[in-house]
Each structure stands twice: as C-alpha cells, then as structure tokens.
Amino acid sequence: MHQLRYLIKTYGCQMNERDSEIMAGQLDQLGYQATFSEADADLIVVNTCAVRKSAEDHALGYIGQLRQVKMERPEVTIAVAGCMAQEPGTIAWLTKHAPQVDVVFGTHNLHQLPELLERAEHSDEMIVDVWQSAGEVVEHLPSRRKDGVRAFVNIIYGCDKFCTYCIVPFTRGKERSREMQPIIAEVQALARQGFQDVTVLGQNVNSYGHDLDPARDLADLLRELEKIDGIRWLRYTTSHPRDFSQKLIDTIAASNKITRHVHLPVQAGSNPILKRMNRKYTKESYLDLIARVKSRIPDASLTTDIIVGFPGESEADFEQTLELVRTVRYDAAFTFIYSAREKTPAARWEGRDPVPPQVKKDRLNRLMELQYKISLEANQALIGRQQLVLVEGVSKKSARIWAGRTQSNKVVLIDRDPAVDLLDRFVPVRITGAKTFYLSGHISGRPLEGPEVRRIALPMAN
C-alpha cells in the first residue's frame, strides 16, 4: 500500500509555525508521513501570512509554482490555509488564478483539516471553508513539534487592538485566552519529553487572561510555568507596550527562567503618527516603560519593530523616530516599509496621503544605518563576558562552527569539534568577538546537565 506523504510550507510568524505543527500532528494521525520533497508529497499545505505584502507575494508565488506540480501529478492534493484565506478577495483570486488548489481554509478551523481532506477526496471542485469568526478554543489537538529542545505554546489567540495598519484582528479574530491549567499541563508534558526552552505565543501575549473568569494575566501564568522542573528558559511573544505591566516587569526581574529579552514594538516615535496608528500610547509613556524595564532588568536585551513611511509621516515625524532610537538604544530593531493591507483604515489613507516610495526607502536606509551602529556597539559591550548559549545547529557559514542563542536572544558562533555533539545543549561561552548581527566566542566550561533530549523528525519546509 502506498504510504501517503505530506509537505507543509509555512510563511509568517511563530503562530503560523505552531499552526503548522498542529496540522502536521493531525496528518500523522491520519497515517500520512512527512516529507521535504514536493515530488514525494501526496498533499501540499501552504500555510500563508497576510501581515505584510512581501509575505503574501511569496506565498502567492509558491502557490503559482504548484500549478506545474498539479499538471505533472493530478492526484496531488493542494491546500491553502492561514491568514490569507481570511482576507477579502483571496478566494476569488484563487478561483480565478489557482485552479490547482483543492482546499482552502482559514485560521479558525484548522482543526477541521481531516474532514476537509475527506470532502476534497470526493469532490471535483475547490473546497472552501473559511470561518468569518472564531469559535471556542479547541484543546487537545495532536501536534508534531520540530527537533530539539525549543517549543512554542499558544496561550491566546486573536487581537482586539485594531491598529489602523494591521490586518490581524480580521484574520485571527477577537482575543481568546486558553485556560491556565491546560497550558500548564502542556508545558509539563513538554518538560517530560525533554523540551527546555519554551516560548508562549499570542498576537498580543500581554493581553492573556483578561477574558478568563476569574481574570488572570501573563505574569500569573509565567509564575506558574517557572515552577515546572526541566524547563530552563521561558520566553513570550509578541508584546504590546500598552499592556506591558509593572507586575510583569517585576516578575521577569525576580525570575531565573524568564529570559531577559524584552521585545516592545514601538512602530513610530512621533505622537501624531502613533495616534493615527491607534497604538494608544504616547512617545513619553513608551519611554517611561523603557526606563522602568531598564531599572528593574538592567541586563535586558531590548528589541522593537518600526514602520517607516506610514501615510502622512512627515520628515519631522521620522526624525522623532530616529531620536527615540538614539534614546532607547535597542539591541536590534525589525524595520519595515509601510505596506497597505486591504480592509484597514490606513489603506484608505495611503491613497490620499502617501509617502513617496523613494522617501520611504531613504528613511528605511537612514534608520537601519543608525540601528546597525547601535547594535554593533551593544554587542561589542559583551566582549569578555560569559554567556549561557543554547546550541541550535551547525552554522550556515561553515560546518566547523556551531550557531547558538543566548538567553537575551543574541546569535553566537562557536568553534565546532565534530567529535563532540553539542546540538541542543546549553553551554557556557566566553564572548571574544562582536559583529552587528552576531557574537563569536569559545566554550568556557562543561555543558549544563539536564533532561535527556528527545529528538523527533519533522520535515517541514519554511
């Protein structure tokens, strides 16, 4: 009997990666086997992202390439999932331009994948099942996680913030928190399986628990999770500055497990632009938050997201963003040129009050030049210090080098002895060199002892 195989191509954030793990778990239960190869796949799932136009373009390009696969092997089932399916106009585009697609479903009903595949098997037409609103949180779904000691755990779905540039509230729905006990049980199970570095996920992770009865918060949850034996590092993403409470700051400061990487997307440094973005904080309140973080967690690595070229952004507005970056001195910043997302208020403004493309590019270059300088200086300050590093794999630069990550999420390159397997181990490293995007160092002690790592194979294209 032919062994059915599947390939999942994932675009976007960690939430999408986690969704792909859940889809993979369901397919495992159906008897499928994972593969890296399109030529071997009986099922190809494209898990899409809609946050930025570039992610959409990449996903659409890949979907287009699958037409040739379908022509050569008509029996292959092609499914499109994720955020793009929730966007207005996507279904019509797929119907017109991608007849090779057999199944389309969204973010709210990925638990129905087995049923949708069954329907597709008995239909000659595209099966489209996209829920416009989310139902209750579905627990106890199977999962196939990636190799190693790192794992993602969803704690809240959706977003209620409605930033004027963001499509997420439309593609992911309203905020829905998981109950605390199922989360604790999931992390306990991960610890027993050898996972030691756990990241709790949400579109706005700081909103966790406000909709529960009784209400809880992220600090409450993290305090419970850090009690679990076997978990060495706890991370959380993504944060919203408006909800980053003093209680959470104090919880991180007092913890030996919650990592010192604090990601606080500012998006802009100008109050008029922040107001137009509907961020619901001011530059002044954001800087006050940063000061409180630095005061209680002086070793924190601070990172951010910044959008340039938002509709109506003047040169004076942009200069205020540069000044904020100089003041905060982020370890790193994820910088983006504004791209309009259909259905958002800012998409309408883009037509009336756009920033010229060349001005956007110039501002992005100026911002990156400033941030790269600050990032290099921040990394150089770590030379001579010892850092605990989780070794994640062999470097793409050389087979003689390990690549790992510190608790503060900095990449570290370490000389590799092929006779010593350090994969997924926590090792002390003395930092000896610094570049803009990574550190280098040498091992300065024995790997930490910990739970035996359970390695699993998860072929999944990314």
N, C-alpha and C positions, 0 to 999 in steps of 0.2 A: 504494500500500500504506500502511495506517495506521501511523504512527510511534508505537510503544509508549512511554509515559511513566511515570515513577515519582516518588513523593514519599516521603521518609523523615522521619518525625517523631521527634526524639531527646530523651529525658529523661535526666537524671543527669550523671555525671562526664565527665572528659576521655576515660576509657577507652571510654565509650559513644559519644562523638563519634568516636573513632578507629574503633570497630567500624562505625559508620555510613559512614565514608569507605571502608572495605573493602567493605561491601555495595554501596555506590554504584559502586565500581570493577568489581565482578562484573556488576552490571546494565548498565554501559556495554559490557562485553564481549559481553553477550547482545543488544546492539543497542537497549537502552532509551535514552531521553533524559530527563534530569532536569527537573522542573517544580516550581514553587511552589504550584500550584493543584490542589486536590482535584478540581475539576471537569474538569481535563485529565488526571488520573492514571489509568492503567490498573492500576497497582499502588501500594498504600499500605502502607508498612512502619512499624510503631510499635515503636521500639527503647526498651524500658522500663527503669526503675530500681526497685530494691527496698530501697535503703538506708534511706529514711525513708518514713513513711506518706503524707506530703504528696505525694511524687513518685509513689507508687503511685496515689493518688487522682486526680491529674492525668492519668496515663496511662489509668486505667480510664474516666475521664470522656470522654477523647478517643475511646477505643475505642467507647464507647456512642454518641457522635455519629456514628460511621461507619455505624451501622445505617441512618440515613436515606440516606446515600450509596449503600449497597448496594441499598436499596429502589428508588431512582431509577435506578441503573445496575447491574443484577445482574452484569454482565460484569466489574466491577472485582474484582481480587484483593486481599484484605486479609490481611496477615501481622503477627503479633505475635512480637517477638524480645526477647532480652535477659534481664536478671536476673529479672524477674517470672516468666518462663516456667520458671525453675529452682525456684521456690518451691512448697512443698506446697500443694495446694488451688487453684492458679491454673488448671490445665487443667479441673478440674471446674467452676470458676466460669465460665470462658469457654464451656464446652459448654452450660451452663445459661442464661447471661445474654447471650452474644455469638455467636449462630449466624451472624452476618455474617462472622466470622473464618474464613478458608480455610486458613491455615498457621500453625503455632506451632512455634518452635524456640528453642533456648537459646543460652547464651554459648559453649558448647564446640564447636558445629558450624555457626557462621555461614558457614564456607567451603562448606557444602553448599547454600547458597541456590539456585543454579541447578537442582540436582537436585530440591529441594523444590518449586520452582515448576513443574517439569515434571510431578511427581506430582500437584500440585493441578489442573493443566490437564485431567487425565484422571480426576478423582475428583469425586464429588458430596458427599463427606464431608470434615470438617475433617482436614487432615493434621497430625499431631502427632509431632514427632521431637525429643525433648529428652534429651540425654545426661546421665546422672546423674554421670558422672565425665569428666574431661578426658583427651584423648589426647595425643599428642606435639604440640609446637608446629609449626604449619603455616607454612612460609615462602613467600615469593614470591607472595603473594596480590595481585591488582590493587588499585589504590586511586585514588580521586578526591578529592583534597585541596581544602580551601577556598581562597579567593582569598588573595593576599598573600604575605608573607614568613615567616609563622609556620607551624610544622608540629609535629605530635605523632608520636612514635615509641615504640611499645611495646617494652619491654625485659624485662619479667617479668609473668607472669600469675598470678592467684590470690593467696591469703594463708593462712599457717599459724598466725597469731597467736591466733585464736579468742577475741577479746574477747567478753565474755558478752552484749553488746548487739548484736553485729554479725552480719548475715546473709551478708556477702561470702564467707567460706570455703565456704558452702553453695551460693552462686550462681555463684562464679567458680572454685571448686576449689582444689587444693593449688598451692603455688608452683612455677612452671616458668619458668626463665630461658631467654632466647634466647642462642645462641652469640654471642660478641662480634663475630666477623667479619661476619656478615650485618647486624648493627646498624651497624657502621662503613660497610659498603657502601651501606646505605640512606641514611645521613646524607650520604655523599659524593655520592650521586645527587641528594639534595635541594639540596645546595650548588650543584651544576651547574645546577639548574633555577631558582636564584635565591632559595631559602629561606635566611633568615639567622638566624632566631630559632627554635631547636629545643628542644622540651620532651620529655625522656624520661619514659615513663609506667610506672607499676606501682601495684597496690593497696598494696604496700609496697615502694617503689622501692629502699630501703636494703638490702633482702634480696637484691638482684641478685647472681647469680653463685655463691651458696653451694652450689648443686646442680650446678654445672658441674665438669668434670674436665679440667684442674686447676681448683680453685676460684678465682673472681675476685671482685671487689667493685665497687661503684658508683664508687669513686674511680679504680680501674684503667680503667674504661670512660670516664669523663669525661676522663681524661688523654689517652686516645686520640682522643676526639671533638674536643677542643680543638685538635688538630693540623690539622684539616681546614680548608683555605683556603675562604673565603667565608662561614663560619659566624661570626656576630658575637656572638650570645648563646646560652648553653646553660642550660636550666632542667631541673628534675627535680621530680616529684610522684607520689605523696604519700609523705612520710617518716613513719617511726615512731621516736619518741625512743629506744627501746631499741636500735635498730640504727644510730644516727647516730654514726659512729665519729670518733675524733680524726684518723685518716687522712683522712677525708672533709673534716673541718673544715680541716685543713692544705692539702688540695688546692684547696678553694674560695678560701682566703686567698691562695694563690700564683697563682691564675688570673686572666687578663684577660678571659676569656669566660664563665666560670660566674657566673651572676647572684648578686647579694648579697641575694636574697630567700630567707629560711630559714623554711619552714613546719613547725612542730613541734607537732602536735596533743597537747595535754595532757589534755583531756577533763574533768579534775577536779583540785582542789587538795588533796584530803583523802586521806591514805594508806588508810584503811579503804575508801573508795569506789574508789580506784584498784585495790586488791586485789580488790574484788568485781567490778570490770570486767575483771580478768585482764590488766591493762596491763603487769605485770611490771617496773615501775619504781616508785620512791617519789617523793614530792614533793622530797625532798632530792637524789636523784640527778638528777632533771629540772632542778632549779635549778643544780646543778653543771654540767650540759651547757650550759645557757643562759649561764652565766658563761664557759665555755670558748669558746663561739661569739662572745660579745661581746669577749672578749680578743683572739682571732685575727682576727675580722672586725668591727671596730668600726663600720663603716658598714652593717652588715646590717640589713635590714628584717625584723623578727620578726613572724610571724603564727601563729595557732593555731586549733584547734577546741575548743569547750567544750560539754558536755552538762549541762543543769540538770534536776533532778527525777528523777535515776536512783533506782530503787527503794531505799528505805532511807536516802536522803540526808537528813540532819538539818540544822537551821539552822546548827549548829556546822560541819558538813561544808561547807556552802555558804559560810560566812564564810571558811573556809580557801581556797576557790577565789577569792573576792574579794581576799584578801590576796596570793595568788600573782600575780594580775593586776596589783595595785599594785606588786609587787616587780619583775616582769619588764618591765612597761610595753610591751606589744605595740603594734605599729603598727596592727594590726587583728585582730579575732577573729571567727570564724564561730560563732555561738551558736545552740544548738538546745534545744528542749524534748524530753526523752526520749520516744520512741515505741516501743512494744513491737514486736519483729519475731518472727513465729512461728518456732518451732524453736530459738530462742536461750534459754539459761538465764535471762536477765533477764526474759524474757516470763513465765516462771513466777513469778518474784519479784514482778512487778508486781501480780499478783493477791493476794499475801499481804502485801506491804509497800509499798503505793503512796504516792507523794507527791500530795496533793490537787491537782486541776487549777489552782485559783486560786493555790495556793502556788507551783506551777511558773511560772505567768505572772508572779507578783510577783517571783520570783527572776530570771527572764529579764530583766524590765524593769530591775531593780537592776543586773544585770551589764552590760546594754547601756549604761545611763547612765554607769557607771564607764568602760567601754571607750571610748565615744564621746568622753568628756572627754580621755582619754589619747591617742586617735587624733588629735584636733584639735591637741593640744599637740605631738605628734610631727611633724605636717605643718607647723605654724607654725615649727618649728625649721629648716625648709628654705627659708624665705623669704630671698631674696637669693642663694641658691646656684644654680649652673648644673647642669643635669641633661641627660643624653642621653635623648631621648624617641623612641620608635617611634610614628609617627603611624598609627593604626589605622582612622580613618574620620571622617566628619562627626559632630559631636555630636548626640545626640538632643534636646538642649536648643535648639540653634539651628544653622541652615545656615551661619551666619557663624563657626562655631567648629569647630576640629579637636579630636578626642579622641585621646589617645595614652597611652603607658605607659612608665614609667621602667624601668631595669634592676632596681630594687627593687620593681617591680610596682605602683607608685603611679599612679593615673589623673591625667593632666594635660590641662587645657583650654587651647587656644591660639587666639588670633585668627586667622581664616582669610581669606586673599586668594584669591577664586575664580579669579583669573588664574594662580595658582601651585599646581601639583599636588604636594602633599607626601604623598599616600597611600603607605603602606608605606616611607616614608623615615625615616632616623634623623637627627634634627635637635637641635642644642644649644638648650636653653631656659633662660632665667633665670626662676626662680620668683618671682612677685610677690604671690601670694595663697594662702591655705590655708583649706579647709573640712574638715569631719570626714571626708568620703569622697573628696575630690579636691583637687588643686592647680590653680592657674592660673598662666600665665606668658606671656612673649613670646619669640619666636625671637631668639637672640643670635648666630647665625652661620650659615654655609652648611651645607646637608645634607651628611652624610658620603657620600663616593663609595663605591660597592660594586657587586656583581654586578647586572646588569640583572634587574629583577623580571619573572618570567613570570607573568602574570595568567591564571587559569583561572576559568571559571564553574561554580559548584557550587550550584545551587538546592537548598537543604535546610532544611526547617522546623525551628525549635528552640524 
